[in-house]
Amino acid sequence: MPLMAVAATLLFLPGIGLSYALGVRGTASAVVAPALSVAIIAVGAIATTAVGVAWNWVSFTASALLLIALAAVARGAVQRGSGQRLSLGITIKPGPLVLGVGLSAIALITWAVIFLPQATLFAQTFDNTFHLNAIRYILDTGRASSFTIREVTGGSGLYPAAWHALVALVAMPAGLMLSPAAMIPVAVNATTIAVIVGGWAMGVLAVAQVIAGRSGMVAIMAAAVISAIPLFPWLFIEWGSLYPNLLGMSLVPSVVAIMWAVGRTAPSTAADHRAVLAGDNPLWVALIVIAVAVVGVTLSHPNAAFTLACVALMIAFGAFTRRVRAAGLPIRPSFAAGGIALVLAAGALVWAWVYLAPPLPTTPPSPIGMRVALTEWALSAPVKDSPEMWAWPVLLALGVVVGVKRREFTPLVLALVGMVVFVGAATAKTAELSRAFGGVFYQDPRRIAVFSLILALPLALSALGLYDDLMANRATPSGRRWWVARASVVAVACVAIAVPTWTLSMGPHISTLATKIAIPSPKRYLSPDEMALIERLPADVSPGTKVVGDPGNGSAFIYALSDVPVVFPHFFTDDSPAMSQLRNHLFDPATRPASCDAVRSTGAWYFADFGRGSTFFGGRQYYPGLVKPDYTMLTLVDEQGAAKLYRITGCK
């Protein structure tokens, strides 16, 4: 709990300060705060690393205060120069928002505890070896920049490190309370809960208010929807684990809420009363806030930036068509220019989508039939054995009804775009076509499914507006019976939304995840014996030396969990010549002198023997030089069951 409070403070306090400096007032400042906070953290981490200052609470606080002060000074200068105030308010009611967040928190934390029953557990997955080691690298070196984080594996270039910089800050006080083996996993879990509650849930509830209505009853139903989405965030933790992507996608809804309010300033339907901008020159403030939030989203993960760009473009098209429809004929030249600009923006997005995809995308899965793909999209279940959300197709269908009734089609268009991308990637017969649809998401059905889920979210949440429409068309007598009737309607709706998914798919799936991916087991990267030995490594290994081992057998987690450096902190590293020698020929008698030179140059005087049974990307194919140890070169230092640590004594 203390670390969850630390993570929540980091997600909200800097962002609220920056939002107030930019002129945001009211509940909107809290809604957009997580995205702004992440922008502050990501930019601060880049700046401190660039000037050679270690990333810690002091440098973070200084950089945050500096950015907030610069924003306040810039806004003040603009106000003085123009003679106009700049402020922004959005009609998001705090009461229903707090109610919805509270209910969502109860549900999400309950699922998280079922998923990871111990705070010290962590997902033993391919990506998580990099993420946990990157956090340890930040703690050791103070280098948290998105331009340097790949140094942990010997690489260089840009990699989104906002999540790593955030978790590193949470892990710093954790190190005062917990062992090296526990501090990073606990910090990761605390941050994850803070992100999915304070970022994802609050953002979705804000979108629900903007689109569906501002009553407490709508907030309760929206919380039921949040609690019953198995795809996100749980599949991003189970598979990958995709923590940076999770952070970025969790921030998208709050920015969408602001964007939707901006779009609603155009002449529109009777639904305009549900969300409008207020304040002095609010449009400019909203655009500045959105721009800063986009920085946070992008430095969390580019997938989230592409998702947000799609939503922004569709909202802009919707606002444009409403303005044109309201103005009537003839079409003004300014409208023609605006239409051309939107078409060019759409073309640029499509070009970036196709040609800025990662150069080495994941091998696409085998194509499936159209009917299967549509079913997977409708149930938000992108892969075999993933849990279905049974209420999702009903919500989408009701959302279409609401959209037609209100003549508001942007949610429907967004959902269709997401469906086309998902189905196109799933059914593509060629690798080129699959890459065109899903390459930007690494051709991974889970990532693509979350993209399509977020694009369909406004349509699904629109369905909740039926409740407010129903109540608005009826007399509103006071009295206990009326409130009981309203509450009964909402209770039935919540049960219909959540309970089938909880009981039939989501609950059974999540309840087994800990044994599948987190609890130490011979079937995972780390067995209980290996975990116990790792906890003793700080006392076993001499300072200034490293451990060499096959990361596919679990040694990739040694650095993160013990703070003992390793030669191979991930399955894929940019090898130096010495590392390549160890990888391929450490125990080869024919190259003994070269191997000993490599041991000396890397400081790899210890060998972790965690068995022959590689789990993933290990063994003879990837680390042939470590498969058959030459025990005449080794002296046993420590052992726990089958897990052994040796000192390399065959090299002087």
C-alpha positions, 0 to 999 in steps of 0.5 A: 500500500505505501508504494501504491501511494507513492506511484499514485502521487507520481502519477497525479501530483506533477500533472496537476501542477502542470495542468494548473500552470497551463490554466486547466481548472476543476476535475479536468486537471485530475483527469489529464494529470497522469498523461502530463505527469508521464510527460514530465517524468519522460522529459525530465529523465531525458534532460537529466541524463543529457546533462549528466545528472543522475535520475532520482527523486531530487533531480525529478523534483527539480526538473518537474518544478522547472517545467511547471514554472516554465509553463506558468511563465509562458502562460503569463507572458501570453496573457499579458501580451494578448490581454486575455486570460487563458483557462480551461474547464470541462463539465466532468462532474467530480462526484460520479467520477470519484464513485466510478474510480472507487468501484473500478479500483475495488474490482481491478485491485481484486483481479490484480490480487487474484493474478499475483497473490503475493506482491513480490511475484512477477511475470516470468516472461520474455519482455519482462527480463528487459524491463526489470533489468532496465529498472535496475540499470537506472537505479545503478547508473541514474541513466533513465533517458529514452535515448540511453535505456538500451544500454542495459543490453549493450545497444543504443537508439531510441526506446520508450523509457517513461515507464522504466523511469517512473517505476525506478522512482517508485523502487527507490523508497522500496529499496529502503524497506525490501530486499533486492529480490523484492524491491523491483517486483513490488514497485512494478506491481504497485505502479501497475495498479496505480496506472490501471486505476488512476490512468485507465479507469479514470480516463474511461470514466471521463470518456463515459461522462463526455459521451454517455452522461454525467450521472452517478448511475452511468459512472456505476455502469462504466465501472462495470464495463471496466471491471469486465474487460479481460483483454486490457490490462491483463493480457498485456501483463500475461503476455510480453509483459508489455508494461510500457505499452500498458502505460501508454494505452492506459493514458489514451482515454483521458486525452480522448476525453479532452479531445472529444470535448474540443470536438463538441465545441462545433455546432452539433446535436442535442448531445452537446450539453454533455461535454463542453469547454468552459473558461477563457479561450479554452480551445487554445489551452485544450490544444496545448494540454493535448500536445503536452499529453501526447508527449507523455503518451508517445514516450510511454509507447509509440503504439499508444501515439498511433492509437491516439492519432487515429482517434484524434483524426476521427474526432476532427472529421466529426467536428468538421462535418458538423460545422459544414452541416450547420453552415449549409451551402455554399461551402466556404473556402475555409471549410474546403481548406479544412477538408483538404488538410484533414485528407492530407492528415489522414494520408500522412497517418496511413503512410506512417502506419505502413512505412514506420512499422518496426523493421523486424516485426513479429512473424504474423500468425497464420491467417484465419477466416473472416467469420472467426476474425469478426467473432474474435473482434466482437468478443474482444478475444484475439487469441486462442484461449483468451477470455471473451467479454460476453457483453461487448457485442451487446454494448456495441450494438446498443451504441449504434442505436444511440449514435443513430438516435443522436445523429452522432456517428464518430464512435461508430466510425472509430469502431469500424476503423478498429475492426478493419485493422484487426480483421485485415491483419488477422485474415491477410493471406500474405506477409506484406498485407498483414504487415500493412495492417498490423506491422506498427503493432508488431503484427501481434494480435493482442496489441492490435486487439487492444487498439481496436478495443480502445477505438470501439470504447466510445461506441460501447460507452455510448450505450450507457447513454440510453439510461440518461436518455430514458430518465430524461424522457420521463417524469422525475418524481421524488421518493424512495420508490423512484430511486429504488427503481433507478438503482434496480435498472442500473444493478441489472445492467451491471450484472448483465455487463460484468457477471457473465464475463467474470464467471464464464471466462475472465475469472477462471482465466485470471485465477490460473495466471499466477501458476502459469507465469509468476510463481517460481516453477521448473516450467518457468524461467526460474524454479524455487531453487534458482530463486532462492540461490539468486537471493544469496548472490549478493553475498556469494559474488565478489564486488566488481565481477559479473555472472555469466549464464544462459538467460533462457534458463533464468539467469537473465533475472539475476541482475534485476533481483540481486543487483549482481551484474550479468554478462547477458541481461536479456536473450538478445544483446548487442555482443562485444567480441568478448561476449560473443566468445563467452556465448559461443565458446566459453568451455571449448578447450580449443579456444581456452586462451580466448575464453579466458581473455573474455572472462578477464575483460568482462569480469565474468568470474562466476557461472550460473548453472541453472540446468539444461532445460531452456525455457525460451531463446536459450540453449544450444541454438542461442548459447552453445558455449554455455550448454556443456560446462567444463567442470575442471574450470569451475569451483562450486561456490553455492548451491540450492537443489539443482541450481549452482553457482561456480567461480571460474577458476580455470582462468588466471 
